[in-house]
Amino acid sequence: MTPSRLIRPLVRELHAYVPGEQPKIKGLVKLNTNENPYPPSPKVLAAVKGACDQRLRLYPNPTADALRAKLARLHGCAVENLIVGNGSDELLALATRAFVEPAEARCAQCGPPRAGQPCVWDAKTTARFVEQGLSARTVQYFNPSYSLYPVLADITGAVRNAVPLAAGFTLPGLADLRRGGQWDFRAALSFITTPNAPSGRGYCTAELEALCRAQKGVVVLDEAYVDFARENALALALSHPHVLVARTFSKAYSLCFQRVGYFIGHPALIGALHKIRDSYNVNGLGQVAAVATLDDLPYYRRNFRKVIATRERLGGELTALGFEVFPSQTNFVMAKPPRFPAQAWLEKWRARKILVRWWPHPEVKDFVRISIGTDAEIDALVRAAKRILAGR
Ligand SMILES: Cc1ncc(COP(=O)(O)O)c(C=O)c1O
């Protein structure tokens, strides 16, 4: 027997998401995965340590109730507007499963659809498609943006619609999107990374609102980096029933390790996601850590300010060295390096134990993305850049 033949053809053909490297090299300056350079607050560490007791034998709260109650107070919404996930990645995946029809859905009972005799499930799908005028099988996103979206579309067997951003990775205006003809205003699901990754560009809420108003399907505004930005679009999730905002504790709140993210939106959409998540999708220590985080927000707000100050300083220093630096509203900067191709910079920095991120895709291959580290880490990166340029 060939075991691979037991795997669904769609899964056999899939290319898995490629996360940034996590090498264990001593003394490495790791600026490749947008982790926060500052530790969680001492109160969070104490809360997690304090929870390492006999509780570990019990299942955690299935709906992260304490955390949702605190988030509801913070954001001025109801707990029904919130779902917590095993990182926001889990929720992005659930959204794809909940709102998008697989491209080749076949009912196991009825077999392949026959002309004039759609099976009951296909009939329901078609009804949704026709009644709402949706491109029910389309997952749509801008290019470049978070490279997980196409992977999620492929896992679902959906149709991907990757639409180029405008010059300088800015958000195309509605008129341009209409004129361009590629953006699908009927897409079942549209992901918008705001501020954008990997460019770092911030988008203004008024522009996002205009786009959301024009969409018929679900729009997920992925605000993974929003705490480092000037504006956020949370209000859109509470005023438009088809808009969800995604947030995470990974970046601004130094909790990647614990995997906690959440969505805010209309109870009908949030309720659909609750139906299809794992029963205990958020681990207990993660819930404890996230609750303690919300009890110590001033600590994190000080860190946001430090990260932003370091980001602005890095931008200035790289510009002075001849890099073309995009304005950033995140905890990373994207820059086009001088003299050598971006991939060569990746290797040259790596040889000096400094890790940044580079992708081979045509629209971003000329750039490196540098996560904001501590001031000392950024000093090391800039010093190394000066040596590289001096040929040392
Ligand atoms: C744009 C964007 N969204 C979501 C995530 C996932 O975050 P989480 O750690 O909450 O799964 C990332 C992580 O890199 C990201 O860059």
The ligand as an SDF file (V2000), in Angstrom:
LIG
                    3D

 16 16  0  0  0  0  0  0  0  0999 V2000
   -0.4000   39.8210    9.8120 C   0  0  0  0  0  0  0  0  0  0  0  0
   -0.3580   38.7240   10.8210 C   0  0  0  0  0  0  0  0  0  0  0  0
   -1.5140   38.2210   11.2680 N   0  0  0  0  0  0  0  0  0  0  0  0
   -1.5490   37.2420   12.1710 C   0  0  0  0  0  0  0  0  0  0  0  0
   -0.3740   36.6930   12.6690 C   0  0  0  0  0  0  0  0  0  0  0  0
   -0.4690   35.5350   13.6050 C   0  0  0  0  0  0  0  0  0  0  0  0
   -0.3730   35.8750   14.9230 O   0  0  0  0  0  0  0  0  0  0  0  0
   -0.6280   34.8230   16.0640 P   0  0  0  0  0  0  0  0  0  0  0  0
    0.6710   34.6450   16.7500 O   0  0  0  0  0  0  0  0  0  0  0  0
   -1.6620   35.4740   16.9260 O   0  0  0  0  0  0  0  0  0  0  0  0
   -1.1490   33.5520   15.4540 O   0  0  0  0  0  0  0  0  0  0  0  0
    0.8460   37.1630   12.2320 C   0  0  0  0  0  0  0  0  0  0  0  0
    2.0930   36.5740   12.7150 C   0  0  0  0  0  0  0  0  0  0  0  0
    3.1760   36.7800   12.2520 O   0  0  0  0  0  0  0  0  0  0  0  0
    0.8610   38.2120   11.2720 C   0  0  0  0  0  0  0  0  0  0  0  0
    2.0120   38.6970   10.8000 O   0  0  0  0  0  0  0  0  0  0  0  0
  1  2  1  0
  2  3  1  0
  2 15  2  0
  3  4  2  0
  4  5  1  0
  5  6  1  0
  5 12  2  0
  6  7  1  0
  7  8  1  0
  8  9  2  0
  8 10  1  0
  8 11  1  0
 12 13  1  0
 12 15  1  0
 13 14  2  0
 15 16  1  0
M  END
$$$$
